[in-house]
Amino acid sequence: MVIYLDHNATTPLRREVRARWLEALDRFEGNASSLHGPGRRARDELDRSREQVAAALGVHEDEVLFTSGGTEANNLALLGTMRAHSRARLVTTAVEHSSVLGPAARLEAEGREVVRVGVDRRGLPAFDELLERASAARGDRAPTVVSVMAANNEVGVCPPLDRLGPALREVAGSRVVLHTDAVQALGRCPLDLRGWGIDLATFSAHKLGGPVGVGVLYRRRGVRVEPVMTGGGQEHELRPGTENVPAIVATALAIELAIAEREEFARRADELARALWSGVSRAVPALELLGPPLSPEGSAAHPDGTRLPGTLNLVAPHVDGKVLVTRLDLEGLCVSAGSACASGSLEPSHVLLAMGLDSERARAGLRISIGRATTPREIQQAVEILRRTLG
Ligand SMILES: Cc1ncc(COP(=O)(O)O)c(C=O)c1O
């Protein structure tokens, strides 16, 4: 028996999404750019999927671009907007995913100005500093690209984008291009792209029950982005390459379902996370829960930012997170130390370091993330395994 509590790394393909994907594989064999019948059928289906995603997100279809995943969408958002504005600077935070920090480092190496705003002990970026850095007057009126994730994949902290977006507009108007990496947030946290003034947003299908290898970049009409790759004219000339129509069809359904079921998912995942923390903290009192406090049942969101439903990051004293993950795996519990992308590395988590943990504790973080199919019984069993392993 395996208990899988690593849904922030990837969550299983939903049954109905798998069925739609297989059906589309049989039906759509043409290249969506070809003019013949099979090509036109693939194009029609691609258009329908784009409309479906746009309707679920509450945006226009021409604002939806398909990519090969969240990583590519983040690269396109950051490199693409910065290259479209040769004098723009980038303001981001110290706790972003590597697919944001990587392009930021590349831009810096190319001589561009990049600011990384720090976070507090809960992992929340300094709100006033973000506003100040984004609106700092510059003689040439070049825009500032601001990239702040909607939910952190390691700790689960959600910065208050609902306040940040409107506040940025108030201080900097259209001189700010606001991007959010919402890979972990979609289908789990409220997200109002239009209402919060978001210009670009990144999503990934495999984090919400869709296939691995499909991402979405929302790009508000009028936001200038340069393509990062060269090739054909697909995806509004911004992302060359033949579209994977069957996987995109599956992604559209996964996104629609995740958004429709968000509140129910959040309620259940919060309940299970509370049960897990209450059981494990009683069994192992030395454990520390990182990030904002778990909201008590039925409480309103924390004013400074909330917690991603179902994500817990625990630190056990004097334990290496990666050693612990291996021991838990032998016991049948799948969790992770930090993010999946970094889990092969021996480096301490950059997120936990930014939150002020020393390097020993920043290596000790254990991420537990709950998914749609997680049951109360699995949570009980996970508590028991954690108690045996850590107690
Ligand atoms: C916050 C965040 N952004 C981006 C990504 C990258 O997405 P993908 O795996 O689709 O490339 C991930 C995946 O771990 C993530 O958690």
Ligand as a Chemical Component Dictionary entry (heavy atoms), coordinates in Angstrom:
data_LIG
# 
_chem_comp.id                   LIG 
_chem_comp.type                 NON-POLYMER 
_chem_comp.pdbx_formal_charge   0 
_chem_comp.three_letter_code    LIG 
# 
loop_
_chem_comp_atom.comp_id 
_chem_comp_atom.atom_id 
_chem_comp_atom.alt_atom_id 
_chem_comp_atom.type_symbol 
_chem_comp_atom.charge 
_chem_comp_atom.model_Cartn_x 
_chem_comp_atom.model_Cartn_y 
_chem_comp_atom.model_Cartn_z 
_chem_comp_atom.pdbx_ordinal 
LIG C1 C1 C 0 5.061 27.010 -8.771  1  
LIG C2 C2 C 0 5.501 26.220 -9.956  2  
LIG N1 N1 N 0 5.790 26.862 -11.096 3  
LIG C3 C3 C 0 6.163 26.204 -12.206 4  
LIG C4 C4 C 0 6.278 24.830 -12.223 5  
LIG C5 C5 C 0 6.723 24.139 -13.479 6  
LIG O1 O1 O 0 5.647 23.509 -14.124 7  
LIG P1 P1 P 0 5.929 22.315 -15.155 8  
LIG O2 O2 O 0 6.238 21.102 -14.334 9  
LIG O3 O3 O 0 4.629 22.169 -15.909 10 
LIG O4 O4 O 0 7.030 22.729 -16.028 11 
LIG C6 C6 C 0 6.010 24.120 -11.049 12 
LIG C7 C7 C 0 6.188 22.654 -11.009 13 
LIG O5 O5 O 0 6.746 22.109 -10.076 14 
LIG C8 C8 C 0 5.595 24.826 -9.886  15 
LIG O6 O6 O 0 5.314 24.200 -8.738  16 
# 
loop_
_chem_comp_bond.comp_id 
_chem_comp_bond.atom_id_1 
_chem_comp_bond.atom_id_2 
_chem_comp_bond.value_order 
_chem_comp_bond.pdbx_ordinal 
LIG C1 C2 SING 1  
LIG C2 N1 SING 2  
LIG C2 C8 DOUB 3  
LIG N1 C3 DOUB 4  
LIG C3 C4 SING 5  
LIG C4 C5 SING 6  
LIG C4 C6 DOUB 7  
LIG C5 O1 SING 8  
LIG O1 P1 SING 9  
LIG P1 O2 DOUB 10 
LIG P1 O3 SING 11 
LIG P1 O4 SING 12 
LIG C6 C7 SING 13 
LIG C6 C8 SING 14 
LIG C7 O5 DOUB 15 
LIG C8 O6 SING 16 
# 
